């Protein structure tokens, strides 16, 4: 089927899997089953042969430094800072032949962890950023568990200095100490266009110290690269601190393939702002770890630079700023209100309120993480992490730790202002880094306990915070493996976090209010309300608060565009397909490296996780400057993991027949603004028009994408008469009652749907004097949730009872059963292929069997004259 929209802009081949959009034809990589995860070496004979990386990836320290300097030098080619491009050019390179003035959608990853993150390497992740970029480009990589397949005939290790541990492994069929027992690879044509690898900056050095894999033998310290902080420890050159009790315990945990107490212990020291400090093995001033962190940061920069292939694949230098908070809430009882202010002590609260630490949803800590992404190779010398610049915690004296350089004095609780100001000073305003530019992306506000988006006050300091957040935080992560953060609705109780209720907000919601909660902190549906899970944990409520603040103060601290991401800890960016996730999982806190862990019994992960989302940027070409400009301008949209193509324009001059003209994008840019843009004023009574164009995910060979059901526009505004915020959801295209369904046994979708939706809509309730925002939400037909793929693969048949009775009583023996109570004193025995908790999640009414995948465009804001 041919699609032709805007002459020369979008082109689709007759075979859907050859779909491409003004850039390059779909990439092809040798493989057998594109979605197979090999469970043993014998199951992947046709995967590309790979080398044993331990031998080939060794680098002399001097060579590494020279290579890094060469890579960071400007490329003296045709395109440069003085080029006449529609975006600022900060690099020297060849121009892209696939440049499209009306822009193209590039699919990417903005949140992904590798073995450089302590919580990943401690569960035996061995993929490094270098491997993650290879995977993003379409190559196969390995997953744990690992097997020792050495035969004793392998070449000896190169006795050369290693500054940053490489976590080498080999692929199935090869012989080495760490052979991957499973492999994973994108299907044909599904490789990513861009990726930012965001490992936890707080533990760069700690992870390199504790998990270091030595290659250089030594007799004493003089044989080791002292400049890299290494000493001769047990006959090998290793970083100082390697032999500490803490590091020894951390290495023992890796064999369990699940996060143990050491990673959590270090995170509690370094990620919580009110008591931040480095562990003892870092030294009194923390310098042992910061020295190692610099080596890791340099390696991250080098890996990103080597992966960058302008016009084909873009890699961004990035990291995660991983802040947490265990603040209390001001209140008169344990039932503190939903909008209660956070506190550390009673003095932080207005009398007669007290600072409460025991309230529904208090387990865990407020997730206040941010992904920090740089424009190009001119970046800050070392990441600004939560250790150096923790989030504000009021007047709490523990905010300051001069011995380790930590200061955030008298900053509003949970405020990122000091960190953002430091980031701006070290990057954007730093004459030593003239090309440096940066943005940050808050993520998982659904687990922030309402602290991610606390409105600044109207003081000069508050407005300054609003300004820096508007400048450096243009985006928010709205969907990832730990749930969606758009909005919330409780289908079981009918409680809504929106007004009026939006039932489509009952989508991938978490049962915890904060990150890292104990099992006892799980909030059942009956316990979930806007008091236990505050509304400002969600983006739609936050957008409303932002325009309300802007109406009063002239600046919007929460003018947030949307991206989706993974946050998985496999080192596999963009691995967001539901069927794939059922096989590989996220390899997060509870490892999915063995099948029975995927529907985890303790935390009910069948309900609590999903395959994650993707970020899509509309840019003229696949280059750092072009895609970063799209991110900075909020010309992005998020998906829940699939790949529909979505455009969204708003403007007073958009023609009503835009969908029929054939120049959708040209006219959209000429007569309006794209997603992420802003409109100002209009004639009295003149309402802007909004245009949506959505095309279904075309899928890949023998795996068609799911068709579209409907398109909606979500509006939020400030009521001019009351000053209060309001919202509405409008169905504007498609058919919500199309009778679509899913065959759960085969996961085949059935029913009417659309390959394409296009409409031009005018707000029937527009008021020219009211601040407002509009974004599009595109819904696919129902499809199998990842858990259903898992249940089918495990052979769980929900039309039958869970098992059969095993008993000496002939009245019950062999009888179908769902519990021991049905067996007259015997045992209800399950088949070998699944566990009881798996059957109950597969066949109960708690875990959904189907899902409506979706996309969210960045909003378009309207400001009155």
C-alpha positions, 0 to 999 in steps of 0.5 A: 500500500502506498502512502503519499503525504506532502509531496516527497515528504513521506514515502512508503513502499508497497511492502509495509516492512520496507517503510521509510520516511525520507531518510534511508531504507530499512536496515537489514541484519543477518539473523534467523528469527528476529525476535528470538532470544536464544536460551542456549548456545545451540539455539542460535547457530545463524546469529552473526559470529562475534569475537571474544571481546576480552582479547580485542577490546584491550586498550593501552592507557596512552592509546586510549587518551590519544584516541579520545583527544582525536575523537573530541577534536572538531571534524573539519568537513562541509557543515560547520557552525557558520552553515545556513541550516535551520538549526544551530550547527555546532559540529564540523561534518559532511552534510546529510543527503537525506535532509528533509526541510519538513522534518522526519520522525526519528525513533530513539532512546533517552534512558538506558542503563548498562554495566556502568550503573552499579544496580545493573552490574550487580545483577551481572549485566555485562553490556557496556555503552559500547555494546548498547550502541551496537544493539541500537544499530541492529547488532546482536548482544548477549544477556545473562546468565553467563556460562564459563566455556573456557577450554584451556586453549584460549590465547593468554590475556593481554597484560595491558593496563585497563582503566575502565573495566570492560566486562567482556563476554563472548557469544554462543558457540564461542569459548570464554569465561563469560559466554552469553546463554541468550542473545537479543537483536532487533528485527529487520528495519527496527534499529534505532535512529538515536540513543542516549545512554544514561548510567547513574553518575553518582556511582560511576567510580564506585562501580568501576572500583568494586566490579573491576576486572583486572588484566594487568599482573603486578608485583607491587604498586609501582607496576600499576598506573598510579595516575588511574588510582590503581594499586597491586591487589592480589597480584593484579592492578586494581583500583584502590578500594577494590579489596574493601569489605563493601566491594567484596560483598558487592561482587558476591551479590552478582552471582545471585542475578538480583539486586542485593543490599550493597547496591541499595546501601550505596544508593541510600548514601549517595542518592538521598539529598538530606544525608548524602555522602560517599561510602568509606572506601572512597576516602574521607573526601571522596576523591578515590571514587571521583577519580575513578568516575572521571575515567568512566566519564571519559570512556562514556564520552569516547564510546558515544563519539565512536558510535556517532555516525552522522546522517545514519545514527546519532549517539548523545553523551549523557548520564542520569542524575539520580536523586531521591528524597525521604521527606515527610509531609506537613499535616495534622494527622496521618492523612495528610492532604494530597497537596501537602508540602514536603518537610524534614522537620516540624519547623518546615510546616506551618503551625499547628501542622507537624512533619509526618513520616508515616502516611499511606504511600510513605514506603520508599523514597520520592523518585526525583531522577533526571536524565542529562543529555548533551548536544555534542562532544563539548561537555562538562569535565565531570557529571554534576551528580546528586553527591555534588549538588543534591536536590534542595532540602530546605534549611536542613543542616544535613544538606551540607557536607563540605568535606565532600564538596556537597552544598545545597544550602537553604534550597526549597525541598525537592528543588533541582534549581541549584543543580540546574544552575550549576549545570548551566554555569559549567556548560552553557555559560562556560567559556571553556566549553563554547559549544556546550549545550544541555537539557534534562528530562525528569522521569517517573514522576508517578513514583515521586510522591508528588515531589517532582513538580512542586510549584516554585513560590512567587518570590524572586527566587521562585521565579528564578527557579521557574526560569531555569526549569523552563530553560533546561527541562523542556521534556518529561518522560511520560512512559517507561517500564515502571509505568506511565506518568500522564494521568491516573484513574482507578477502575476498581474504585472509580477514583480519578486524578482528573476532573472529569474522570478519564478512564483511559488513564487506567493504563500501566499504573503502579501500585506504589507512590514512591520508588523502592517501596517495600512490599508492605508499601503496596497500595491496593486499589482501595488504598489508592486516592489523591492523598496516598498518590498525589495528583502532582505526580502526574504530568497532566496535573503538572501541565495545568499547574504550570499554566496557572503559574504562568498566568500569575507570574509570566513564566511556566516552570513546567512547559514540558514536551513528551518522550517515552523511554525504557529505563531497563538495565540490560544495555538494550536501548529501544527494546520495547516490544511486548512480545520481546519483553515477555522473553527478556524482561528489563533485567531490573531489580528483580532479574528476568534472566530466568523465566519464572522470575518474569511474573515475580511472586513477591512484587507482582511484576506482571502487573507492575511493569511493562515493556517501556516506551520510545522517544520520537523526535521530528528533525530535518536530519539524523544528526546531533544538532538537528535531533537535539534542537527537536528535543530542546524545542519539544518537537517530540512525541512519546509512545508506549513502545510501538511505532506509529507516526504522528504529526500535530500542528496548531494555528489560527491560519491552518486550513480546514481541508489540510488533510485533503490538500497533500501538503500537511507538513508544509502548510502546518509549519507555514500557518501554525506551530508543531507539537511543542510550540506556543500560540499567542492570542488571536482575534476576539472569538477566533479559535485556533485549529489543531491538525492531527495526522497519525499512521499505524506502526507498519511492523516488520516482516510477518509481524504487522503493527496494530491498527489505530482506533482513535485520536483524541485531543486533551485540553487543560486550561485556567478558568478565567473567572475562578483562576482554577484549572480545568481539563477535557478530553475530546475524541476527534477522529476514529471510532472508539466503538469499532468492536475490536478484540484480541484472540488471546491464544494467538494474540491476533487482533480482530475488528475494524480499525484505521491505517491512518487518521487525519483531522482538523479540529477546532476547540468548541469551548475556546476562550481567548482570555484563558491560558491553555494547552492541547496535546494529542493522544493516539490509541491503537486497537487492543492487543496482547499485553506482554504478560499474555505473550508470557502466559502463552509461552508458558503454556498456561491454559486459563480454560482449565483449572490450575492443576490436578489433585494428587491424593490417595483418596480415589474420590479426589485423585486426578480431579481438577483443582485450583487449591489444596482445599479442593483435594480432600487433604491431598495436594493440588499439583501443577504442571512442570511448565508454570508456577502457582503465582504465574497461573494466578496472574495469567488467569486472575482478574488483577493483571490485564490480558490486553492493552491499548498501546498509544502515543502522546504528542508534546503539547501546544500552549496557548497564551492570551495577548 
